[in-house]
Amino acid sequence: MPFPKEEEFQKQQLLLSKLYKLQSQYREANSRLKSKEERSVQLKQVLEKEYHDVEQLDKLNLTALFYSILANKDKKQEKERQEYLKAKLQYEEAIKEIKLIKRTVEQLRIQINLLKNSEEKYQLLLREKEEFLLSLEDESSKNLQDVIDDINAAALHIQEIEEVLQEAEPALHYLNETFNQLQSAESWGTFDMIGGGLLVTSIKHGKIDEARLGISKAQFYLDNLSRELRDVVLPTQLNESIDIGDFNSFGDYIFDGLIFDFIVQEKISKSRSHVQSVYLQVSTIEHMLKNQLQELQNAIKAKMQQKLQLLKN
């Protein structure tokens, strides 16, 4: 039994295809416009570089320039004028193109606006057709349901991975910030041990204080990351090489209540190494999950195409 609104469905499908094409052209036109505007700025800079008095040169018209070039006997001056004329012609051509592209962008915007409801109408009809096919309870409806289940499962996995990545990004930021502060503190500490004086000691401890602040922020996001990681399945080789428990106890490894400079120096070095180790672990997790995310997105894209084919047939 065919879908009762098949003709309307096909019509909206064509309109949606046209809308997507117009949107693609719109993005391309805006990209070209940006490129041309940047180029016009560069050409304007060439004009400013060639002459000191830009305002006076901007008043020169092309006809006057042509006659000036032809009549000028001074080769050096002629070359300068020719370079200016070339840049001016290129600049004016770029301005013309910018005006044309802006006009195209506006026309595309109007056309897109006329079709803006086509996607909503198409999606409504698509859902109606989906419900219709599912109600038939035949082999095609079963296949459709299997595809939908796969899409939903992948979408849930994507959401879980994105939640992990949202915590990993700031954790990496503060770990890197902490590492830099500890590295700086270690350098100042070396100077301090050979008699750097009160100022050097003050700078070293200032770096340590900044590192402490970074450690606190990193620990916050590492706790969140550890929590979110419970919802995702990491590859076996990654689980074997990374101890998630290190994230929860990260702050415990960092120095507190240190008194003597030589002890502090040793603790700084160990703390820096530990921060680096945790950073590498989080970075590895992030990289692995981003790869998984891409694979899932590709899988959903393929399943959506499969679903679309089932709905079309």
MODELLER restraints for C-alpha pairs under 7 A, 6 or more apart:
rsr = mdl.restraints
at = mdl.atoms
rsr.add(forms.Gaussian(group=physical.xy_distance, feature=features.Distance(at['CA:3:A'], at['CA:129:A']), mean=6.45, stdev=0.5))
rsr.add(forms.Gaussian(group=physical.xy_distance, feature=features.Distance(at['CA:9:A'], at['CA:122:A']), mean=6.72, stdev=0.5))
rsr.add(forms.Gaussian(group=physical.xy_distance, feature=features.Distance(at['CA:9:A'], at['CA:125:A']), mean=6.11, stdev=0.5))
rsr.add(forms.Gaussian(group=physical.xy_distance, feature=features.Distance(at['CA:12:A'], at['CA:118:A']), mean=6.23, stdev=0.5))
rsr.add(forms.Gaussian(group=physical.xy_distance, feature=features.Distance(at['CA:12:A'], at['CA:121:A']), mean=6.99, stdev=0.5))
rsr.add(forms.Gaussian(group=physical.xy_distance, feature=features.Distance(at['CA:12:A'], at['CA:122:A']), mean=5.40, stdev=0.5))
rsr.add(forms.Gaussian(group=physical.xy_distance, feature=features.Distance(at['CA:13:A'], at['CA:122:A']), mean=6.37, stdev=0.5))
rsr.add(forms.Gaussian(group=physical.xy_distance, feature=features.Distance(at['CA:15:A'], at['CA:118:A']), mean=6.32, stdev=0.5))
rsr.add(forms.Gaussian(group=physical.xy_distance, feature=features.Distance(at['CA:16:A'], at['CA:118:A']), mean=5.76, stdev=0.5))
rsr.add(forms.Gaussian(group=physical.xy_distance, feature=features.Distance(at['CA:16:A'], at['CA:119:A']), mean=5.76, stdev=0.5))
rsr.add(forms.Gaussian(group=physical.xy_distance, feature=features.Distance(at['CA:19:A'], at['CA:112:A']), mean=6.22, stdev=0.5))
rsr.add(forms.Gaussian(group=physical.xy_distance, feature=features.Distance(at['CA:19:A'], at['CA:115:A']), mean=6.27, stdev=0.5))
rsr.add(forms.Gaussian(group=physical.xy_distance, feature=features.Distance(at['CA:22:A'], at['CA:108:A']), mean=6.52, stdev=0.5))
rsr.add(forms.Gaussian(group=physical.xy_distance, feature=features.Distance(at['CA:22:A'], at['CA:112:A']), mean=6.45, stdev=0.5))
rsr.add(forms.Gaussian(group=physical.xy_distance, feature=features.Distance(at['CA:23:A'], at['CA:112:A']), mean=6.91, stdev=0.5))
rsr.add(forms.Gaussian(group=physical.xy_distance, feature=features.Distance(at['CA:26:A'], at['CA:105:A']), mean=6.09, stdev=0.5))
rsr.add(forms.Gaussian(group=physical.xy_distance, feature=features.Distance(at['CA:26:A'], at['CA:108:A']), mean=6.05, stdev=0.5))
rsr.add(forms.Gaussian(group=physical.xy_distance, feature=features.Distance(at['CA:29:A'], at['CA:101:A']), mean=6.54, stdev=0.5))
rsr.add(forms.Gaussian(group=physical.xy_distance, feature=features.Distance(at['CA:29:A'], at['CA:105:A']), mean=6.19, stdev=0.5))
rsr.add(forms.Gaussian(group=physical.xy_distance, feature=features.Distance(at['CA:30:A'], at['CA:105:A']), mean=6.87, stdev=0.5))
rsr.add(forms.Gaussian(group=physical.xy_distance, feature=features.Distance(at['CA:33:A'], at['CA:98:A']), mean=6.11, stdev=0.5))
rsr.add(forms.Gaussian(group=physical.xy_distance, feature=features.Distance(at['CA:33:A'], at['CA:101:A']), mean=6.14, stdev=0.5))
rsr.add(forms.Gaussian(group=physical.xy_distance, feature=features.Distance(at['CA:36:A'], at['CA:94:A']), mean=6.37, stdev=0.5))
rsr.add(forms.Gaussian(group=physical.xy_distance, feature=features.Distance(at['CA:36:A'], at['CA:98:A']), mean=6.38, stdev=0.5))
rsr.add(forms.Gaussian(group=physical.xy_distance, feature=features.Distance(at['CA:37:A'], at['CA:98:A']), mean=6.89, stdev=0.5))
rsr.add(forms.Gaussian(group=physical.xy_distance, feature=features.Distance(at['CA:40:A'], at['CA:91:A']), mean=5.75, stdev=0.5))
rsr.add(forms.Gaussian(group=physical.xy_distance, feature=features.Distance(at['CA:40:A'], at['CA:94:A']), mean=5.93, stdev=0.5))
rsr.add(forms.Gaussian(group=physical.xy_distance, feature=features.Distance(at['CA:40:A'], at['CA:95:A']), mean=6.96, stdev=0.5))
rsr.add(forms.Gaussian(group=physical.xy_distance, feature=features.Distance(at['CA:43:A'], at['CA:87:A']), mean=6.19, stdev=0.5))
rsr.add(forms.Gaussian(group=physical.xy_distance, feature=features.Distance(at['CA:43:A'], at['CA:91:A']), mean=5.67, stdev=0.5))
rsr.add(forms.Gaussian(group=physical.xy_distance, feature=features.Distance(at['CA:44:A'], at['CA:91:A']), mean=6.85, stdev=0.5))
rsr.add(forms.Gaussian(group=physical.xy_distance, feature=features.Distance(at['CA:46:A'], at['CA:87:A']), mean=6.95, stdev=0.5))
rsr.add(forms.Gaussian(group=physical.xy_distance, feature=features.Distance(at['CA:47:A'], at['CA:84:A']), mean=6.33, stdev=0.5))
rsr.add(forms.Gaussian(group=physical.xy_distance, feature=features.Distance(at['CA:47:A'], at['CA:87:A']), mean=6.65, stdev=0.5))
rsr.add(forms.Gaussian(group=physical.xy_distance, feature=features.Distance(at['CA:48:A'], at['CA:54:A']), mean=5.82, stdev=0.5))
rsr.add(forms.Gaussian(group=physical.xy_distance, feature=features.Distance(at['CA:50:A'], at['CA:84:A']), mean=6.86, stdev=0.5))
rsr.add(forms.Gaussian(group=physical.xy_distance, feature=features.Distance(at['CA:69:A'], at['CA:78:A']), mean=5.70, stdev=0.5))
rsr.add(forms.Gaussian(group=physical.xy_distance, feature=features.Distance(at['CA:69:A'], at['CA:81:A']), mean=6.65, stdev=0.5))
rsr.add(forms.Gaussian(group=physical.xy_distance, feature=features.Distance(at['CA:69:A'], at['CA:82:A']), mean=6.93, stdev=0.5))
rsr.add(forms.Gaussian(group=physical.xy_distance, feature=features.Distance(at['CA:72:A'], at['CA:78:A']), mean=6.17, stdev=0.5))
rsr.add(forms.Gaussian(group=physical.xy_distance, feature=features.Distance(at['CA:129:A'], at['CA:311:A']), mean=6.92, stdev=0.5))
rsr.add(forms.Gaussian(group=physical.xy_distance, feature=features.Distance(at['CA:130:A'], at['CA:311:A']), mean=6.61, stdev=0.5))
rsr.add(forms.Gaussian(group=physical.xy_distance, feature=features.Distance(at['CA:133:A'], at['CA:141:A']), mean=5.46, stdev=0.5))
rsr.add(forms.Gaussian(group=physical.xy_distance, feature=features.Distance(at['CA:134:A'], at['CA:141:A']), mean=4.63, stdev=0.5))
rsr.add(forms.Gaussian(group=physical.xy_distance, feature=features.Distance(at['CA:144:A'], at['CA:307:A']), mean=6.36, stdev=0.5))
rsr.add(forms.Gaussian(group=physical.xy_distance, feature=features.Distance(at['CA:144:A'], at['CA:310:A']), mean=6.60, stdev=0.5))
rsr.add(forms.Gaussian(group=physical.xy_distance, feature=features.Distance(at['CA:147:A'], at['CA:303:A']), mean=6.35, stdev=0.5))
rsr.add(forms.Gaussian(group=physical.xy_distance, feature=features.Distance(at['CA:147:A'], at['CA:307:A']), mean=6.36, stdev=0.5))
rsr.add(forms.Gaussian(group=physical.xy_distance, feature=features.Distance(at['CA:151:A'], at['CA:300:A']), mean=5.68, stdev=0.5))
rsr.add(forms.Gaussian(group=physical.xy_distance, feature=features.Distance(at['CA:151:A'], at['CA:303:A']), mean=6.51, stdev=0.5))
rsr.add(forms.Gaussian(group=physical.xy_distance, feature=features.Distance(at['CA:154:A'], at['CA:296:A']), mean=6.14, stdev=0.5))
rsr.add(forms.Gaussian(group=physical.xy_distance, feature=features.Distance(at['CA:154:A'], at['CA:300:A']), mean=6.68, stdev=0.5))
rsr.add(forms.Gaussian(group=physical.xy_distance, feature=features.Distance(at['CA:158:A'], at['CA:293:A']), mean=6.09, stdev=0.5))
rsr.add(forms.Gaussian(group=physical.xy_distance, feature=features.Distance(at['CA:158:A'], at['CA:296:A']), mean=6.80, stdev=0.5))
rsr.add(forms.Gaussian(group=physical.xy_distance, feature=features.Distance(at['CA:160:A'], at['CA:231:A']), mean=6.50, stdev=0.5))
rsr.add(forms.Gaussian(group=physical.xy_distance, feature=features.Distance(at['CA:160:A'], at['CA:232:A']), mean=6.55, stdev=0.5))
rsr.add(forms.Gaussian(group=physical.xy_distance, feature=features.Distance(at['CA:161:A'], at['CA:232:A']), mean=6.70, stdev=0.5))
rsr.add(forms.Gaussian(group=physical.xy_distance, feature=features.Distance(at['CA:161:A'], at['CA:289:A']), mean=6.56, stdev=0.5))
rsr.add(forms.Gaussian(group=physical.xy_distance, feature=features.Distance(at['CA:161:A'], at['CA:293:A']), mean=6.86, stdev=0.5))
rsr.add(forms.Gaussian(group=physical.xy_distance, feature=features.Distance(at['CA:163:A'], at['CA:228:A']), mean=6.74, stdev=0.5))
rsr.add(forms.Gaussian(group=physical.xy_distance, feature=features.Distance(at['CA:164:A'], at['CA:225:A']), mean=5.91, stdev=0.5))
rsr.add(forms.Gaussian(group=physical.xy_distance, feature=features.Distance(at['CA:164:A'], at['CA:228:A']), mean=5.37, stdev=0.5))
rsr.add(forms.Gaussian(group=physical.xy_distance, feature=features.Distance(at['CA:164:A'], at['CA:229:A']), mean=6.29, stdev=0.5))
rsr.add(forms.Gaussian(group=physical.xy_distance, feature=features.Distance(at['CA:165:A'], at['CA:286:A']), mean=6.41, stdev=0.5))
rsr.add(forms.Gaussian(group=physical.xy_distance, feature=features.Distance(at['CA:167:A'], at['CA:221:A']), mean=5.69, stdev=0.5))
rsr.add(forms.Gaussian(group=physical.xy_distance, feature=features.Distance(at['CA:167:A'], at['CA:224:A']), mean=6.30, stdev=0.5))
rsr.add(forms.Gaussian(group=physical.xy_distance, feature=features.Distance(at['CA:167:A'], at['CA:225:A']), mean=5.29, stdev=0.5))
rsr.add(forms.Gaussian(group=physical.xy_distance, feature=features.Distance(at['CA:168:A'], at['CA:225:A']), mean=6.19, stdev=0.5))
rsr.add(forms.Gaussian(group=physical.xy_distance, feature=features.Distance(at['CA:168:A'], at['CA:282:A']), mean=6.70, stdev=0.5))
rsr.add(forms.Gaussian(group=physical.xy_distance, feature=features.Distance(at['CA:168:A'], at['CA:286:A']), mean=6.61, stdev=0.5))
rsr.add(forms.Gaussian(group=physical.xy_distance, feature=features.Distance(at['CA:170:A'], at['CA:221:A']), mean=6.70, stdev=0.5))
rsr.add(forms.Gaussian(group=physical.xy_distance, feature=features.Distance(at['CA:171:A'], at['CA:218:A']), mean=5.03, stdev=0.5))
rsr.add(forms.Gaussian(group=physical.xy_distance, feature=features.Distance(at['CA:171:A'], at['CA:221:A']), mean=5.11, stdev=0.5))
rsr.add(forms.Gaussian(group=physical.xy_distance, feature=features.Distance(at['CA:171:A'], at['CA:222:A']), mean=5.98, stdev=0.5))
rsr.add(forms.Gaussian(group=physical.xy_distance, feature=features.Distance(at['CA:172:A'], at['CA:279:A']), mean=6.17, stdev=0.5))
rsr.add(forms.Gaussian(group=physical.xy_distance, feature=features.Distance(at['CA:172:A'], at['CA:282:A']), mean=6.97, stdev=0.5))
rsr.add(forms.Gaussian(group=physical.xy_distance, feature=features.Distance(at['CA:174:A'], at['CA:214:A']), mean=5.47, stdev=0.5))
rsr.add(forms.Gaussian(group=physical.xy_distance, feature=features.Distance(at['CA:174:A'], at['CA:217:A']), mean=6.51, stdev=0.5))
rsr.add(forms.Gaussian(group=physical.xy_distance, feature=features.Distance(at['CA:174:A'], at['CA:218:A']), mean=5.12, stdev=0.5))
rsr.add(forms.Gaussian(group=physical.xy_distance, feature=features.Distance(at['CA:175:A'], at['CA:214:A']), mean=7.00, stdev=0.5))
rsr.add(forms.Gaussian(group=physical.xy_distance, feature=features.Distance(at['CA:175:A'], at['CA:218:A']), mean=5.84, stdev=0.5))
rsr.add(forms.Gaussian(group=physical.xy_distance, feature=features.Distance(at['CA:175:A'], at['CA:275:A']), mean=6.38, stdev=0.5))
rsr.add(forms.Gaussian(group=physical.xy_distance, feature=features.Distance(at['CA:175:A'], at['CA:279:A']), mean=6.08, stdev=0.5))
rsr.add(forms.Gaussian(group=physical.xy_distance, feature=features.Distance(at['CA:177:A'], at['CA:214:A']), mean=6.52, stdev=0.5))
rsr.add(forms.Gaussian(group=physical.xy_distance, feature=features.Distance(at['CA:178:A'], at['CA:211:A']), mean=4.80, stdev=0.5))
rsr.add(forms.Gaussian(group=physical.xy_distance, feature=features.Distance(at['CA:178:A'], at['CA:214:A']), mean=5.10, stdev=0.5))
rsr.add(forms.Gaussian(group=physical.xy_distance, feature=features.Distance(at['CA:178:A'], at['CA:215:A']), mean=6.27, stdev=0.5))
rsr.add(forms.Gaussian(group=physical.xy_distance, feature=features.Distance(at['CA:179:A'], at['CA:272:A']), mean=5.72, stdev=0.5))
rsr.add(forms.Gaussian(group=physical.xy_distance, feature=features.Distance(at['CA:179:A'], at['CA:275:A']), mean=6.16, stdev=0.5))
rsr.add(forms.Gaussian(group=physical.xy_distance, feature=features.Distance(at['CA:179:A'], at['CA:276:A']), mean=6.68, stdev=0.5))
rsr.add(forms.Gaussian(group=physical.xy_distance, feature=features.Distance(at['CA:181:A'], at['CA:207:A']), mean=5.50, stdev=0.5))
rsr.add(forms.Gaussian(group=physical.xy_distance, feature=features.Distance(at['CA:181:A'], at['CA:208:A']), mean=6.89, stdev=0.5))
rsr.add(forms.Gaussian(group=physical.xy_distance, feature=features.Distance(at['CA:181:A'], at['CA:210:A']), mean=6.66, stdev=0.5))
rsr.add(forms.Gaussian(group=physical.xy_distance, feature=features.Distance(at['CA:181:A'], at['CA:211:A']), mean=5.36, stdev=0.5))
rsr.add(forms.Gaussian(group=physical.xy_distance, feature=features.Distance(at['CA:182:A'], at['CA:207:A']), mean=6.82, stdev=0.5))
rsr.add(forms.Gaussian(group=physical.xy_distance, feature=features.Distance(at['CA:182:A'], at['CA:208:A']), mean=6.50, stdev=0.5))
rsr.add(forms.Gaussian(group=physical.xy_distance, feature=features.Distance(at['CA:182:A'], at['CA:211:A']), mean=6.13, stdev=0.5))
rsr.add(forms.Gaussian(group=physical.xy_distance, feature=features.Distance(at['CA:182:A'], at['CA:268:A']), mean=6.34, stdev=0.5))
rsr.add(forms.Gaussian(group=physical.xy_distance, feature=features.Distance(at['CA:182:A'], at['CA:272:A']), mean=5.77, stdev=0.5))
rsr.add(forms.Gaussian(group=physical.xy_distance, feature=features.Distance(at['CA:183:A'], at['CA:272:A']), mean=6.74, stdev=0.5))
rsr.add(forms.Gaussian(group=physical.xy_distance, feature=features.Distance(at['CA:184:A'], at['CA:207:A']), mean=6.81, stdev=0.5))
rsr.add(forms.Gaussian(group=physical.xy_distance, feature=features.Distance(at['CA:185:A'], at['CA:204:A']), mean=4.87, stdev=0.5))
rsr.add(forms.Gaussian(group=physical.xy_distance, feature=features.Distance(at['CA:185:A'], at['CA:207:A']), mean=5.26, stdev=0.5))
rsr.add(forms.Gaussian(group=physical.xy_distance, feature=features.Distance(at['CA:185:A'], at['CA:208:A']), mean=6.11, stdev=0.5))
rsr.add(forms.Gaussian(group=physical.xy_distance, feature=features.Distance(at['CA:186:A'], at['CA:265:A']), mean=6.42, stdev=0.5))
rsr.add(forms.Gaussian(group=physical.xy_distance, feature=features.Distance(at['CA:186:A'], at['CA:268:A']), mean=6.14, stdev=0.5))
rsr.add(forms.Gaussian(group=physical.xy_distance, feature=features.Distance(at['CA:186:A'], at['CA:269:A']), mean=6.68, stdev=0.5))
rsr.add(forms.Gaussian(group=physical.xy_distance, feature=features.Distance(at['CA:188:A'], at['CA:200:A']), mean=6.47, stdev=0.5))
rsr.add(forms.Gaussian(group=physical.xy_distance, feature=features.Distance(at['CA:188:A'], at['CA:204:A']), mean=5.32, stdev=0.5))
rsr.add(forms.Gaussian(group=physical.xy_distance, feature=features.Distance(at['CA:189:A'], at['CA:204:A']), mean=6.02, stdev=0.5))
rsr.add(forms.Gaussian(group=physical.xy_distance, feature=features.Distance(at['CA:189:A'], at['CA:265:A']), mean=6.11, stdev=0.5))
rsr.add(forms.Gaussian(group=physical.xy_distance, feature=features.Distance(at['CA:192:A'], at['CA:200:A']), mean=5.92, stdev=0.5))
rsr.add(forms.Gaussian(group=physical.xy_distance, feature=features.Distance(at['CA:192:A'], at['CA:201:A']), mean=5.96, stdev=0.5))
rsr.add(forms.Gaussian(group=physical.xy_distance, feature=features.Distance(at['CA:215:A'], at['CA:251:A']), mean=6.56, stdev=0.5))
rsr.add(forms.Gaussian(group=physical.xy_distance, feature=features.Distance(at['CA:219:A'], at['CA:250:A']), mean=6.56, stdev=0.5))
rsr.add(forms.Gaussian(group=physical.xy_distance, feature=features.Distance(at['CA:219:A'], at['CA:251:A']), mean=6.35, stdev=0.5))
rsr.add(forms.Gaussian(group=physical.xy_distance, feature=features.Distance(at['CA:222:A'], at['CA:247:A']), mean=5.52, stdev=0.5))
rsr.add(forms.Gaussian(group=physical.xy_distance, feature=features.Distance(at['CA:222:A'], at['CA:248:A']), mean=6.74, stdev=0.5))
rsr.add(forms.Gaussian(group=physical.xy_distance, feature=features.Distance(at['CA:223:A'], at['CA:247:A']), mean=6.63, stdev=0.5))
rsr.add(forms.Gaussian(group=physical.xy_distance, feature=features.Distance(at['CA:223:A'], at['CA:248:A']), mean=5.67, stdev=0.5))
rsr.add(forms.Gaussian(group=physical.xy_distance, feature=features.Distance(at['CA:226:A'], at['CA:244:A']), mean=6.53, stdev=0.5))
rsr.add(forms.Gaussian(group=physical.xy_distance, feature=features.Distance(at['CA:226:A'], at['CA:247:A']), mean=6.66, stdev=0.5))
rsr.add(forms.Gaussian(group=physical.xy_distance, feature=features.Distance(at['CA:242:A'], at['CA:281:A']), mean=6.32, stdev=0.5))
rsr.add(forms.Gaussian(group=physical.xy_distance, feature=features.Distance(at['CA:253:A'], at['CA:271:A']), mean=6.75, stdev=0.5))
rsr.add(forms.Gaussian(group=physical.xy_distance, feature=features.Distance(at['CA:254:A'], at['CA:271:A']), mean=5.53, stdev=0.5))
rsr.add(forms.Gaussian(group=physical.xy_distance, feature=features.Distance(at['CA:255:A'], at['CA:267:A']), mean=6.25, stdev=0.5))
rsr.add(forms.Gaussian(group=physical.xy_distance, feature=features.Distance(at['CA:258:A'], at['CA:264:A']), mean=6.08, stdev=0.5))
